Amino acid sequence: MSAETQSAENPPAVETHGFEAEVSRLLHLMVHAVYSDKDIFLRELISNASDACDKLRYAALTAPELIADDGGFRVAITIDKAGRRLTVADNGIGMSHDDLRDNLGTIARSGTSAFLSGLSGDEARDVSLIGQFGVGFYSVFMVAAQVEVVSRKAGSDEAWAWSSDGSGSYTLAPAARDGRGTTVTLTLREGEDAFLDPFRLRSIVKTHSDHVALPVVLNGTDGAADETLNAASALWTRAKADIADETYNEFYRDVARAMDKPWATLHWKAEGTIEYSALLFVPESRPGDLFDPKREARLKLYVRRVFITDACEALLPGYLRFVRGVVDSADLPLNISREMLQHSPLTAKIKAGLVKRVLGELEKRAADAEAYAAFWTNFGAVLKEGLYEDFERREQLLKLARFKTTKSGDRLVSLAHYVEGLRPNQTAIYYLAREAAGLAGSPQLEAFKARDIEVLLLDDPIDDFWTAMVPEFDGKPFQSVTRGALDLSLIPEVDPAAEAEEAPQDAELGTLIAACRQALGERVKDVRASKRLTDSPVCLVADDGDMDIHLARLLRMNRTPGLKDTARILEINPRHALVRALAARATRPGAAEALDEAAWLLFDQARIVEGEAPEDAAAFARRLSTMLTRAVA
């Protein structure tokens, strides 16, 4: 029986496992790329040790015997210059055989697929991406030729050793350890002896881990006394005036497992009917798990400085899941469960306070258009989810929203700015929702461009949903340019001569429309003359009461149960040369067959413009060949 298939209840003396493919790829980058800030490996080890102590402190609330023999949590760093070894140890919750295999043999963090899909083979770019994504423990292989992790889980008598050189496999074997916790021993690579210098270690801990709320101790060597290297107090409990920006930045990097800087930092203490402290950050860059389907918030919750959970989704709505940080409540019970968090009135009040602060900060920062545009580019698609699901704060979120338009170029504009620029007699806020490719050149925009009417260009999938839920802004209804009959007659075209272009006689046009209706049958809901086209011959639109075209396509792609394929309206442009020629032929004897072929070609052309394939590709090709042959004969 192989090591992979033996049961955890009866593991072999020494097991050899291959890393998962994702880990092997990551380790290769770690080992072979030159990273500009190797100091982060120590920050990651200290952060992991701190988290292990936090988890044990919480577990001991219901099982105090777990810490009966050792209640003083700490992280200890030991230098062995002769052996070129650096050791980081904690007395936290520890890991079992299975924990070591699962935690150190895989990348379990959500968003891994998105992260790996971004790796390009360009090592400089890829290592930068690794830093943004956050890989924690694996950063040790930037400086270590061999890594050994010895861990004993709290409440267990067994200890296990995990060992690897980062080359593609690792071993697991029984070990001995006095007391609970984890010891990580790094045998350093050639050229990395600087990490055995006490002065260097002091500097790293002071810079990156001063905020860690338990002592980080450098064990004395050569008769020297042990030395505590950090302030060892919870940062969120300190006065803002006493905290430097770089200290905030390092705490953010720790709590968010990130390498960028915070775009915004919010630190306050709420007092009154409820009391809590909050230290929140809006990232400068997108977290790797931003679009994870679970939409989980990544806030750490403490109760009277006792760690409760590191993913408290009850404190922020899903549309603010990019916010990172810590909340410490003085009122919640220490033994609160995840279910109680979801339904606690106290939690609801804290959540309301957090959301108010975050949105208020965004309102203030929106005054700086350039800086806010950078934020919106990263997180606008997520924030717009609130337009769909948060009725109470919808008006506030609408004011925060920014959009590209047919007139803005790369500049983002607010809805207030859009409304200020309404044309005389314009009564609606017009928008077009579809994929970014072809968005600005969509034929449904032609009549709006001809009249200098600004249209919002929406290319995020959430846009199809919130626009269906939000009726208006500032008294002006939202109107899709791809749905419903369009009447822009009260707004003249910028070039009056264009409106005077000759159109077919009513009888000729009526005959052509009737012929198209007969040829296409139930594939279209109707065929009508278009008031929204100026340059293109045809387009498809949804009827007033029907689902917008792009939304229906999104739902079909996701195989939404019960979704029926709704026939669309085919609009033809009476002023287009092709339509005029077909209308002139419509009243001639023997034109029925040619009109039938032309109707299907126009329908397929409209589908292609909408990003759809022709209904029958072979028939489309045959019809096109036939028409081209007639044209050149």
PyMOL commands that set and color helices and strands:
alter all, ss='L'
color gray80, all
select helices_A, chain A and resi 21-32+40-59+64-67+97-104+112-117+123-133+136-142+193-196+198-208+235-237+240-242+245-256+313-315+318-320+338-343+345-365+369-383+385-389+394-400+415-420+443-450+463-469+496-499+506-523+549-557+577-586+592-609+617-632
alter helices_A, ss='H'
color red, helices_A
select strands_A, chain A and resi 15-18+75-80+85-90+144-152+159-164+169-175+181-188+216-218+227-228+262-270+276-283+298-303+306-309+324-329+402-405+413-414+429-433+456-458+472-473+476-480+524-529+538-541+568-572
alter strands_A, ss='S'
color yellow, strands_A
deselect
rebuild
show_as cartoon
